[in-house]
Structures are given as C-alpha cells and as structure tokens.
Amino acid sequence: MNSTKWEELRLAMYAIEPAPRYRCMTIAGHYSEEDAEWFYHFRAGGYDDIRYIDIFAEGQSHREQVRRALKKIHLPGEETVEGFRVYGYALPGQSLDYL
C-alpha cells in the first residue's frame, strides 16, 4: 500500500475519539506493542515495512466509527473479532478484500 493511503488511515484514526489502539506487523515478522498515538508514533519510521496493522475497537459504537472511516478510504483489509486488519503487503497467493 502506498504512503498516501497510510497517511489517510493515520489521519482518519487520529480523528476518532477515543483513538483506536493498534499494533503493526512488519515484513520482518516483528509485531509491535499496542499503541493509540496516531499523530507521531504511527508514522515514525515510515510505512515501507508494514505488512499489516491490527486496529482494535472498543465496543460496538467505536467499531462502527472505525468501520465508517475505513470504508471511506477503501483499504485492503478485513474485519476481525477484535476490530480490523489493514494490509500493506499480501503474502504470495493471498487474496485480499477491501473494507
């Protein structure tokens, strides 16, 4: 996924109150600690190595807020039990849907 889409995601999540927590999986296999600071922390280090990001929703109304924001951006991803997963890279042979 390109940097423009990551920036759109960052700004959309920053605008939600409370900001959703997230964790990033890198292409090297590192899964970050949970964070909820989207303005500075999310973009630190750039976006080139993000395989996917898990976004956690806190309850049904929060989930709806996050879902609406993600649908506006039209990102590759899926809904999960805890929230949403947005993909930066697909694995070979992996097909992706869009939120």
C-alpha positions as CSV (number, residue, x, y, z in Angstrom):
1,M,0.0,0.0,0.0
2,N,1.3,3.4,-0.8
3,S,2.3,6.2,1.7
4,T,-0.7,8.3,0.7
5,K,-3.1,5.6,1.8
6,W,-1.2,5.1,5.1
7,E,-1.5,8.8,5.7
8,E,-5.2,8.8,5.1
9,L,-5.5,5.9,7.5
10,R,-3.4,7.7,10.1
11,L,-5.4,10.9,9.9
12,A,-8.8,9.1,10.0
13,M,-7.9,7.2,13.1
14,Y,-6.4,10.3,14.7
15,A,-9.8,12.0,14.3
16,I,-11.7,9.3,16.2
17,E,-12.3,9.7,19.9
18,P,-11.1,7.7,21.6
19,A,-8.3,6.9,19.2
20,P,-8.3,3.2,18.5
21,R,-5.4,1.1,19.7
22,Y,-3.3,-0.6,17.1
23,R,-0.4,-3.0,16.5
24,C,1.8,-3.3,13.4
25,M,3.3,-6.5,11.9
26,T,6.4,-5.8,9.8
27,I,7.5,-7.8,6.8
28,A,10.4,-9.0,9.0
29,G,7.9,-10.5,11.4
30,H,8.1,-8.0,14.3
31,Y,4.7,-7.4,16.0
32,S,4.8,-4.0,17.8
33,E,3.4,-3.2,21.2
34,E,-0.1,-1.7,21.4
35,D,-0.2,2.0,20.8
36,A,-3.0,4.5,20.4
37,E,-0.9,7.6,19.4
38,W,-1.6,8.1,15.6
39,F,-0.2,11.5,15.0
40,Y,3.5,10.9,15.7
41,H,4.1,7.3,16.7
42,F,2.3,5.6,13.8
43,R,4.3,7.4,11.1
44,A,7.7,7.1,12.9
45,G,10.0,5.1,10.7
46,G,7.8,5.3,7.7
47,Y,5.4,2.8,6.2
48,D,7.6,0.7,3.8
49,D,7.9,-2.3,6.1
50,I,4.3,-2.6,7.4
51,R,2.8,-6.0,6.4
52,Y,-0.4,-5.3,8.2
53,I,-1.9,-3.3,11.1
54,D,-4.4,-4.6,13.6
55,I,-6.8,-1.9,14.7
56,F,-8.8,-2.6,17.9
57,A,-12.3,-1.4,18.5
58,E,-13.6,-0.7,22.0
59,G,-17.3,-1.7,21.8
60,Q,-19.9,-1.6,19.1
61,S,-20.2,2.2,18.6
62,H,-16.4,2.5,18.4
63,R,-16.3,-0.3,15.9
64,E,-18.9,1.5,13.7
65,Q,-16.9,4.7,13.8
66,V,-13.7,2.8,12.7
67,R,-15.6,0.9,10.1
68,R,-17.1,4.1,8.5
69,A,-13.7,5.7,8.5
70,L,-12.0,2.7,6.8
71,K,-14.7,2.3,4.2
72,K,-14.3,6.0,3.1
73,I,-10.6,5.3,2.4
74,H,-11.2,1.9,0.7
75,L,-8.3,-0.1,2.1
76,P,-7.2,-3.7,1.6
77,G,-8.3,-5.5,4.8
78,E,-10.8,-7.5,6.8
79,E,-12.9,-7.3,9.9
80,T,-11.6,-9.3,12.8
81,V,-13.1,-10.3,16.2
82,E,-11.2,-7.5,17.9
83,G,-11.6,-4.9,15.2
84,F,-9.9,-4.7,11.8
85,R,-6.8,-5.7,9.9
86,V,-5.4,-3.4,7.2
87,Y,-2.8,-4.9,4.8
88,G,0.2,-3.2,3.4
89,Y,1.5,-6.3,1.7
90,A,-0.1,-9.6,0.7
91,L,1.7,-12.9,1.0
92,P,2.2,-14.8,-2.2
93,G,-1.1,-16.4,-3.2
94,Q,-3.1,-14.4,-0.6
95,S,-6.2,-12.7,-2.0
96,L,-7.3,-9.5,-0.2
97,D,-10.7,-7.9,0.0
98,Y,-11.3,-4.2,0.6
99,L,-13.0,-2.6,3.5
